[in-house]
Amino acid sequence: MPSYCVFALILGFSSAISQILIFRELITSLYGNELIFAGLMSAWFLGIALGSFLFKAFSVWLKGRGAVSVLMALAGVLLFATLLVARILRTVLGWPVGQVLDIFPLLGVSFLLILPLTMVWGSLYAALVRWAGEKSSGVSGKIYAWEALGFVFGGAVICVALPFVKAMDIAFAVLLLHVCVVFHRWSLGLPVILCAALIFVFTGAGARIDRWSRNVQWQGFEVVAVRDSLYGNLAVVERNKERSLFDNGLLSGTTHDALTSEESVHYALLAEESVHQVLLLGGGASGSVAEVLKYPGVSLDSVERDPVVIQLLPWLSQGLNNERVHYWAMDGRRFVRSTSKTYDVIIVNLSDPLTLLVNRYFTKEFLEDAQRILSPQGILALSVTGSENYVNGEGRAFLSSIRMTLGSVFKEVRVIPGERYIFLAASTPGSVSIAPEILSARLKARGVQTQYVRDYYFKFRLDPERLKEAEGIVSASPGVNSDSKPLTFLLGLGYWSTHFNGTFSKMIHAFERFSFFLLFLPLLLWMAGRLGARSPSKIAGIALFSAGLTQMALQTGIVLLFQSVYGFVYSMLGLLTAAFMLGVFGACRWHEHDNGEAGRFFSFTQASAVVVAIVAAMGSIGVEQWNGMTAVLFFIVMPFLTGWVGGCQFAAAARLVGDEHAAWVYGVEVLGAFFGVFVMGIFLIPLWGVSSVFLFSALMSFSVWALAQIYPAKSSA
């Protein structure tokens, strides 16, 4: 294997590990929102594109193996430094722990943080092509393929290693790998590097760096425990003898929070005339279990998505050991879908749907499953942040989307206003009783002792005028929230952004009004090709911009849909990305042995892209209803096919333009990927839905295919 292929393999391997480590750390630091993932991906691609373009500008001074070696060493150092800064970012910037911030400042800071590293990655690819081009021709596709294969290995390794090895130790190992590659010809290089690794391990330097960074990350708190689980990063911190659980940086629960615990339980249980079986989804970090057990004769099934929560909060097991409590350590949606029991009350005791992980419990698909296991008079309860007095337009849209989604499944929906809006839904009209005198009488009759939710509280919260006003607030019709169209999730982020400068909310409104004009983008690309693209390089540039945009729109949609359906993309991100890059590698290697005419192959790849996008759109409809193996195949095969088509498109374009334009072609494709992730992933998927975005991707690819038919001679040149 040529040495430049080894460098490309390591480039992809390290890039995969860097991406997963940094993204996981930033998602935790920046409150765990999956749109941060889409934003980080767009920033990652933009940085790579800039690095590729800049290398071409400075390629006169950056030549040969020396440039590759310098960039490789620099990439290793920057990975370790970037990971460390990502962990302590909130403290450095003075952002309060646990506070949800406006998404655009978060994306801006993240972009600046990862920009140096991503620019080095982009420059490194261009440097490898230039170095290898000095020895042979037609190497750009080969380097692209070996980089993709390295990415596959890196994604697989990181999935296996993360549960057992600390992130800082992995980053240091990658740094040593880069140094080994750079200095492997130096006789004393490997012994010195080996000694450095042994010193790092046996002195516990990695563990000390990890502890120091955690203490800085949670400044002002005592760090009790931090653990990475299947669903994310969990941290238990303590201040003033009060412990709090943070799930991916979001506050999940606090001890001694009686008001929240009482409100989440008692309205639902008192609104039901007769309660025997209760299902509690979440709430393990609060006192909800104890509040339910105040009702004599009630049997409780408590489902905690992440069993690590109970391991980190051992005092919770006291309530769970009660003979009336049955504890289930599994995903709540999977439990609801698989159980055969019937419940009088189901309480969704989770945080606001500001992440897709939580939004899964506010979708029509989940509500339909919950309705199936409710008794005829049964009640489902959930709550979100509202306002005691004024609710702005964004808040009304957010709350109305929840009301509308509940109304699409249940025949009766009642709304209780306050700092937290409580929604009570039932299939049988008249099942939900929230008259103050009725709740007070039931509270007394059942012998339940409460601190806050009692007679005087009912009269205030359930005042008829307040209830009437709340019904008016939630009367808008923004649309129904679903797994494939997470509208409530996007509207919730827009509502939260109004607590700051509201820029994100304004952009949501802009996309709601004008996103229709994006449908003309395929036509504009086709017209640009017909009017101005008179050379293979320009045709290839238009094709690769479209390819980058559509393939990353598909991949982002698949990732977000996986999170909506299953909820543990945090641990599967490396595997999903590896499947995509394996497709890229296979396509490029296959193209190396294809001696067919370039223009015909170019046209074939565009047609393939259309077919794959249509298949993805069809498969995304109702994927949550599929059996386990079929769904797994969809989420593995579709990234592979997406990567395959992307690899074919790049290989075909590289053949058209030659190695001398490889850096430019690579940069154009990555620039398209930036727009694909940013526009499609952040805005259009929640607004249009996954299947509609996939069909739009098919339309984009079709326009480029049509362009290839107009200029067969040019594309064959």
N, C-alpha and C positions, 0 to 999 in steps of 0.2 A: 504494500500500500504506500503510495507517495506520501512524503512528510506533510504536504499541505492538506491531505485528506485527514491525517491525524489531528492537525490543528483545527480543521473544520469540525471534526467529531467532538473534540473537547470544547469548542466554541458552543455547539448546540447543547452539550451536556451541562456545561456551566450556566448557560443562559436559562435553561429550564429550572435548574435549582435556584438560581438567583430570582427568577420571576416568582416562583412559588413562595420562597422564604420572605421576600420583601412584600409581596401582596398580602400574605397572611398577617404579617406584622402591621402593615398599614391599615388593613381592614379592622384589626383589633384596636389600634390607636385612634382610628377615625370612625368609631362607633359601629363598626360591623355591617355597614350597609352594602348590599350587593352592587348598587350603582357605582360605589367606589371602585369595585372591581372593573366595571366597564370603563370608568374614567381612567383608572390606572392602565388598563390595556391600551386605551387610545393614547395616553401620554407615552407609554412604552414604545408604541409604533412610531409616534411622531419623533421621539428622540432618536430612534434607529434611522429613520428617514433623514433627519438632519445630519447625523453622523456620516451616513453614506454620501450625501451631497457634499459635505465639507471635506471629506477625504479626497473626493475628486478635485476639489479646488486646491488642496494643498499636496496633491500627489507628487508634485515635482520634488518636494523635500522628503516625502515619506515613501521609501522604496524598499523592496526586497524583504528578506527574512528579518532584518533588524527592526523594521517598522512593525511587523507582526509580533515580534518578541516583546517590544516595548508596550504595545497595546494589550497583549495577553497578560503581562504582569500588572499593568494598570487596572485591568478589569478585575483581577483577583483582589487587589487592595480596595478598590471602590465597592465591591460587593460587601466586604466585611464592614467598611465604614458606613455604607448606606443602611445596612441592616441595623447597626447600632443606633444611628441617628433616628431611623424610623421608629424604634421602640421608645425613645425618650422625646419624641417630637412634641407631644402635647405640653410637657413640662418646659421644654425650651421656649416654646411660643407663649407660655402662660395661659393655655386653655384649661379650664376647670375639668377635673376628672369626672367622667360620666355625663358631661353636658353634650347634647346633640347640637352640632353647629351647622351653619349654612354650607351646602354641598360645594359651592364654587370656590370659596376660600380653601376648603379641604383639597379639592382637585388641583388648585393652583399651587399650593404648597407641595403636594405630592409630586406634581410634574417637575417642579424645580429640584426636588430631592433626587428623583431618579434620572433626571436629564443627563448628568455627567456619565453615569454608568451606561445608559442606553446609547448615548452618542459613541461611546467606545465600542459597544457591540456592533453598531452600524459601520463604523470605520474599520473594524476588524474584518468584517466580511469583505469590504472593498479592498483592503490590504491583502487579504488572502488571494483574491482573484488576480490582483496585479502581480503578486509574487509568483503564483502558479502559472500565469500567462507568459512569464518570461521563459518558461520551460516547455510549455505545450499550449495548444489552442483548444477551444471548446471546453474550458474548465469551469465556467461559472455555474452551469447546471449541476456538474458533479459536486462542487463545493456546497451548493445549495442542498443537494441530496444528503451528503454526509453530515452537514449541520443538522438537518431534520432528524437523521438517525440518532445523532448525539442527544437531541432534544428528547427523543423517545426514551433512551436509557436514563437520562436525567430525571424525567417525569416518573419513571418506574422506581428509581432509587429513592427519590424524595418521598414517595408514598409509603415505602417500606420503612425508611429511616426515621421519619419525623416522630412517630409515637415513642421512640426509644432514645433518640439522640437530640440534644439541645440544638436549637437553631444556630447559636454562636459557634458550636463545635463543627457543625456542617459547613458553615461559611469559612471557618479557618481551614478545614480540609480542602475546600475548593481553592482557596488561596495557595495552599501548598502544592496542589496539583498544577496550577498555572506556573508556579515557580519551577517545579520539576520539568515541565515541558520546555520552558525558556532556557534552563541551564543544564539540560540533560547531557549536553556534550562536554560540559566542564567536569573534569575528573573529580574535583572535591565537592561538586554541587549536591549530588544525592546524599552523601554522608552528612553534610551540614544541614540539609533540609530535614533529614530523618532525626537528627539530634534536636532540632528545633521543635519537631512534632512531639517527640518524647517528653521534652521539657514542658511543653504546653499541656500535655495530658497529665503527667504525674505530679505537677505542681498545682493542678486544679485551677489553672488560669482561666479556662473556659467557664468553670462554675462560678468563679469570683466575678468575672465580667457579667455573667448572666444575673447574679444576685444584685450587683451594683446597678445594672440597667433597670431591673425590676423595681428597685427601691426609688430610683429617679422617676420612673414611669408613674408610680403611685405615690408621689411625693405628698406628704401630709397624712398618709395612712401607714399603718403597719401591715406589711404583706404577710398574710397567714399562709396562703397556698396559691399556686398558679399551675394550671394543668391544661394541656391541649387534649381535646377529645375529638370524637367523630364529627361533632357539630360545630366546633369552634374552640376559642380560647376562654377558659373560665378562671376567674380570679376572685379569691376571698380576701377582703381587706378589713381592717378594724380601726376604728377611731372612737375614743370616749366610751369604750366597752360595748360599742355597737358594731356588729359585723354586717357587711354588705357583700352581695354576690354580683359580679359583673360578668355578663355573657357577651363576648366579643366587644368589650368596651362599653356596653349598654347596661345600666342598672337593672338587674333582674329582681331583686328583693332585698329588704333590710329587716333585721330583727326589730321587734318592738314597734312595728308600724301597724297599730291596732286599727286605725281608721280605714286604711286601704284594705286590710284583711276583712273587716266587717262588711264594708260596702260590696266587696266582690262576691260575698256569700249570701248575706241575709236577705237582700231584696229578692233574689231568685228563689230561695227556699221558702220565704214567707208568701211570695206571690202564688205559689202552688198550694192547692187546698190540702193535699195529702202527699207527704214525701216519705219514701222508703229507700229508694235506690238513687244514689247521687254519683255522678262521674265528674271528677275534677281534673282538668287538663292544665298542667303547669301549676305554678304557685308553690312549688316545693321550697323556695327560699323565704316565703312569708309564712304567716300563721293561719293560712286558709284551712288546712286540715283540722286544726284545733277548733276553728269556728264551726265547721260542719259537725264535728263530734259533740257540740253543745246540744244538738237535737237528739233526743232519746229515740231509739229504735231505728235510726238511720244507718244504712250500710253504705260505705264509701269506697269507690274504686279511684285511687289516685294514680294518675299516669304522669310520670316525669320523663320527658324526652331524653334527657341525658342522665344516665345513672351516676356519672361522675359527680353530679350535684350532691347526691346523698353522701358520697364518699368524702366530699369536701366539707359538708355540713352535717357531721355525725349526730348533732342534737335533734335533727329532724326525725331520726329513726325512732325516737321515743313515741311520737304520735303514730308513726307508721306501724309500730309493733302492736297497736291496739287491735283487738280481735275483730272490731267492726271495720277495720281499714284493710283493704287489699291493694298492695303496691305493685305497680307495673312499670318496669324500666324499659320503655320502648317508645317509639315515635307515636304521638297522640293520634295522628291521622291514620296510621296503620292499625292502631288499636280499634278506633271507631269503625273502620272498614271491616275488620276481621271478627269483632265480637258478636255474639249471638244474644247477649243480655239486653234487657230493656230498662231504661232509666226514667225516673220522674223528672230529674233536673240534670242538665249538663252545663257545667260552668267552664268557660274558656278564660282562664286566669293567666293571661299573658300580657306582655307590654304592647304598646301601640304597634300597628302593622307598618313600621318604618323600615322593615327588612322583609325580603321575600320569605325568609325562614318563618317569620311570624304571620305574614300575610296569607300563608297557606291555610290558616285557621279562620280567615275572613272571606274565603272564596265560595262561589256557588257550589263547586264540587264537594267541598268539605261539609257545607250546610246540608246538602242532600244526603250525605252519608249519616250525619248526625240526626237528621229527621227520621231516618229509618230505625234508629235504636231508641227513639223517644216513645214513651207511652202516649196514648191518644190525647191525654190532657197535659203532656209533658212540656217543660219549658227549657229553652236554651238561653243562656245569659252570657253576654260579653260586654266589655267596657273599654273606652278609649279616652284620651285626653280631650277635654272640651274647654269650656269657660263658664265661670259662674254668672257672668253678665253678657258682655258683647261678644258675638261670634262673627268674624269677618267673612268675606266671600269665599276665600280659600277654605276656611274652616267649615262653612256650610256645604261646600262641594264634597269635602272629605267625609263629613258625617252623613251627608245624603247618600253617598255611594254605599256606605255600610247599610243604611236603612233600605235602600233600593235592592241591594243584594239579598238581605234577609227577606224582603217582601217578595222576591222572586221564588222563594222556597216555602215560606211560612205564611199562613193566612192572617195571623195577628202579630203585630209588632208594636210594642210600647216603648217609649223613650223617656228616660228619667234624666233631666238636665243637671249640670253641676260642673265642678272642676274635672270630674270624669263623667262622661255621658254613658249611662247604663242602658243597654238594649236588652229587652226581654221578648222572646219570640216563641210562638206556639202554633201548632198545626190546626187546632180547634179554636175557633173564635170564642171569646169569653173565658178562656182558660187563665189569662193573666190578670190577677187582681192586685191593683196597686193603690186602692183607696186607703188613705192614712188610717182610718178607724179599723179597717179590716186587718192591716198589717200589725197594728198595735195589739189588737185582740189576739191574733195568732201568736205573736211574740210572747204574750203573757200566758196564753193557754199552754204553750209548749215549754214553759219554764226556762227560756233562754235568757241569760244575763249578758248584756252588751254595754259597752262604754259609750259609744257614739250613736249607733243606729238604734234609735228608740223613739218614744212618743213625740217629743218636741222636734226631733230631727225629721220624722215623717211629715209633720205638718209644714215644715219649711220646704223640703225637697219635693214634696208631692202636691204643692199648692196648685189648684186647677189652672190658674192663669199661667204659671210657669210651665206646666205640662202642655198647654195649648201653644204657648210661644215656642217650645221645643219642637212640637210637631211642624210648625211653620218653618223652623230652621232646617229641618231635615227633609223638606218637601221637594227639593230640586231633583232633577233626573240626569245625573252625570253619566250613568251607565252602570252595568253590572260587573262586579269584580270576579275574575276567574283565574284559574291557574295559568292559562296561556295569555291572558290580558289583565295583568295585575294593576288595575286602574286605581284602586284604593291606596295601594302602595305609593304610586306616583303622586296622587293628590295629598296624601299624608305628608310626603316630603315637601310638597309645595306649601302646604299649610304651615309646616314647621319653619320654612324659610322666611315666612312673613314675620317671625320673631326677630329677624335680622334685617337685611336690606331688601329681601324679597326678590332678588335677581332670578333665582331659580324658578320661583312662581311665575314671574313675568315670561320666562322662556317657555314654560309649560303652556301658558296662554297663547304665546306666539305660534307654537307648534300645533296647538289645537285649531287655530284659525287658518294657518298658512301651510300646514304639512301637505295639503292636497297638491300644492304646486310641485312637490318633489316627484310626483308622478310624471312630470315632464322631463325629468333628468335623463331617463333613457333616450328620449327623443333628442335632447340637446347633445348627448354623446354621439348619437348617430349623425346628427347634422354637422358636428365638429369634424367628424371623420370624413364626411362627404365633401365639405367645403374647404377644409384646411389640411387634412392629413394626407399628404401626397408622397409620403415615404414610409417604408416599413417601420422605422423607429418611432414615428408619430402614431402609427396604427397600434404598434405594440404598447406605447405609453398609455393610450386611451384604454386599450384592452386590460392592461395590468392595473390601472387605477380602478376600473370597474371590478376586476377580479379581486383585488384587495378589499374593496368595499363590500362586495357581495359575500365573499367567503367568510369574512370576519363577522358580518351580520348573521350569517348562518351559525357560525360557531358560538357567538355570544348568545343568540337565541336558544341554542341547545343547552348551554350552560345555565342560563337563567330558568329555562323550563325544567331542567333537572332539579334545580333548587326548589322550585315551586312544587314539584311532585314529590320529591323525596326528602329535601331539607338538609342533606349533608354534603353539599358540593364543596364545603371547606376541606374535606378529606379526599375528595375525588377529583379535584381540579387538575392535579398532576396527571391522572389517568386519562381524563377527557382530552387534555392537551396533547398527551402522548399519542393517543389514537389519531388525532388530527395530523400530527407531524409524521406518524408512520405512513399515513396516506401520501403526504408530500414526498417522503423518501421513496416509496414504491413507484410513484409516478415519474420522478426524475430518473430513477434507475431504468425504468422501462423505456423512457424516452431516449436514453443513451443508446439503446439497441434498436431503435426504430429508425430506419433509413428512408422512410417515406418522404414525400414532398412537404416542405415546411408549411406552405399555405394551407394545404389540405388538413394537416395535423392541427394547425391553428384553428381552423374552422370547426374541426371535430371537437376540440376541447371546449369551445364556446357552447356548442350544442349539448355537450355532456353537462356543463354547468347549469343549463336550463333544466335538464331532466332531474338532476340531483336536487335543485331547489324546489321543484314541484313535488318530488317524492317527500322531501322534508316537510313541506307544507301539509301534505295529506297525512303524513305520519303524526304530526304534532296535534292533530285534531283528535281528541279523545284518548291521548296516550296514557292519561292517568287511570283509564279503565282497563288497560291491558293487563294480562297476567305478568308475573315477575320476569320470566325469561324473555318474553317478547319485548317488554319495555327495556330490559338491559341491552338486548341486541340493537334496539333503535338508538340508544344513547351511546353505544360503542361504534356501531356501523356508520351512523350518519356523520360523526366527526371524521372517521376514516375516509368516507367518500368525499366529504367536503375538502379534506386535505389533499386527496388524490386529484380532484379537479383543479385545486389551486396549484399543485405542483406541476400538472400538465400545462396549465396556462403560463406559468413562469418559464418552464422549459421551452415551450413553443415560442414565446416572446424572445427569450435569450438566443434561440437559434436564428430568429429574424434579424436581431440587431448586432450580434457578435459580442465577444468578451470586452471590447473596448468601451461599450456602453453599459456594461453589467451593473456598475454602481448606480448609474442613473435609473436603469430599469428597476433595480432592487428598491431604490428610494421611492419611485413612483408607486410601486405596489404597496409598500408599507404606508405611504401617505394615504392611499385609498383605504387601507385597513384602519387607519386612524379615524377617518370620517365614518367608516362602517360601524365601528364600535361606539364612537361618541354619539352620533346622530341616531342610529338604529337602536343601540343598546340602552341608552339613557332615556330617550324620549319616545321613539316610534313603537317599540315593543309594548310598553305599557299603554300607549294610546291606540295603536292599531291592532295589537295582538300578534303573537308569534307567527301564526300561519299567514297573516296578511303581509308581514315583513318578508317572510320566505318567498311569497309570490312576487313581491316587488323585486327581490333579488333575481328571480327567474326572468322578470321583464328586463332588468338591467343586462343580464347575460344575453338575452335574445337580441337586444339592440346591437351589441358588439358582434354577435354572430351575423346579423344582417350587414354590418359594416364589412365583415370579412368577405361576404358574397359580392359586394359592390366592387372591391378592389382585389380580385383573385390574383391578378398579375403582380400587383404591388406586394401582396402578402406572400407571394411565392418567390420573391426576389432573393 
